[in-house]
Amino acid sequence: MQLEKVPTTTAFLNGKEYLYFSGTSYLGAAALPEFQELLFKAIQKWGVSYGSSRSANIKLDVYKKGETYLANFLQTETAVTVSSGTLAGQFAINTLDKLVDAFYCMPKTHPAILPENALPRF
């Protein structure tokens, strides 16, 4: 499907409107003016790319600020953020691996949450 502009939660193809929930902006956030304004402000402050990480010798405070905000919002003791769903899945599996004796999986389980020794459920 070739689109002429970024989709929101709908996309137009050949003059017909379709629901669209996919990609990295499956909720349509990338097309929201409010989100874009926040993004523009963040780019002005942080730039478009900075290869920092939590383990670098120079760290950006945005990681800690974001996680503190998230923990307060969720009313949890702490929170951690990662850059992708794949990393989140790997983080969860690696954490759980120390706590459980076995993993069971469904057919076509996403590789990010499929431990090496997972047993098929069916």
C-alpha positions in Angstrom: 0.0 0.0 0.0 1.5 3.3 -1.0 0.2 6.4 0.9 0.7 10.0 0.1 1.0 11.2 3.7 1.5 9.8 7.2 -1.6 7.9 8.4 -3.4 8.6 11.6 -5.8 5.9 12.7 -7.2 6.0 9.2 -5.6 5.9 5.8 -7.0 6.8 2.4 -6.3 4.6 -0.6 -7.9 5.3 -4.0 -10.3 7.7 -2.4 -11.6 5.2 0.2 -11.0 5.5 3.9 -9.6 2.5 5.8 -8.9 1.9 9.5 -5.1 1.7 10.1 -3.4 0.4 13.2 0.1 -0.7 12.3 3.7 0.4 12.2 5.5 2.4 14.8 2.7 4.9 15.2 -0.3 2.5 15.3 -2.3 4.9 17.5 -1.7 7.7 15.0 0.3 9.8 17.5 2.9 10.8 14.9 0.3 12.8 13.0 -1.1 14.6 16.1 -0.2 18.4 16.2 0.2 18.2 20.0 2.6 15.3 19.7 4.5 17.1 16.9 4.9 20.2 19.0 6.4 18.2 21.9 8.7 16.5 19.4 9.9 19.8 17.9 10.6 21.2 21.4 12.5 18.0 22.3 14.6 18.1 19.1 15.5 21.8 19.9 16.7 20.7 23.3 18.2 17.3 22.7 19.0 17.4 18.9 18.0 14.7 16.4 20.5 12.1 17.5 22.7 11.6 20.5 24.3 8.2 21.0 24.1 8.4 24.8 23.1 5.5 26.9 22.7 4.8 30.6 26.2 3.3 30.6 28.0 6.1 28.8 30.4 8.3 30.6 28.2 11.3 29.9 24.5 10.6 30.5 21.4 12.7 29.6 19.1 13.3 32.5 16.1 12.7 30.3 16.2 8.9 31.0 15.9 9.4 34.8 13.3 12.2 34.4 11.2 10.1 32.1 11.3 7.0 34.3 10.5 8.9 37.4 7.5 10.5 35.7 6.4 7.1 34.5 6.7 5.5 37.9 4.8 8.3 39.5 2.1 8.1 36.8 1.8 4.4 37.2 2.0 4.6 41.0 4.9 2.1 41.1 8.1 2.1 43.1 10.2 2.5 40.0 10.1 2.2 36.2 12.5 1.4 33.3 12.1 2.4 29.7 13.8 0.8 26.7 13.9 1.8 23.0 11.8 -0.9 21.5 9.3 -3.6 22.0 11.9 -6.2 21.1 14.2 -4.9 23.9 11.3 -4.8 26.3 10.4 -8.4 25.5 14.1 -9.5 25.9 14.3 -7.6 29.2 11.2 -9.3 30.5 12.3 -12.8 29.4 15.8 -12.4 30.9 14.3 -11.2 34.1 11.7 -14.0 34.3 14.3 -16.6 33.4 15.9 -16.2 36.8 12.5 -16.7 38.6 10.8 -19.6 36.7 11.6 -23.3 36.0 10.0 -23.4 32.5 8.5 -21.3 29.7 5.6 -22.4 27.5 4.9 -20.7 24.3 2.1 -20.5 21.7 2.7 -21.1 18.0 4.2 -18.1 16.2 5.3 -16.4 19.4 7.3 -13.3 18.6 11.1 -14.1 18.8 11.7 -11.3 21.3 9.7 -13.2 23.9 10.6 -16.7 23.0 13.2 -18.2 25.3 15.7 -20.7 24.0 14.2 -23.7 25.9 10.5 -22.8 25.6 8.1 -25.7 25.5 5.2 -25.6 23.0 1.8 -25.3 24.7 0.1 -27.3 22.1 
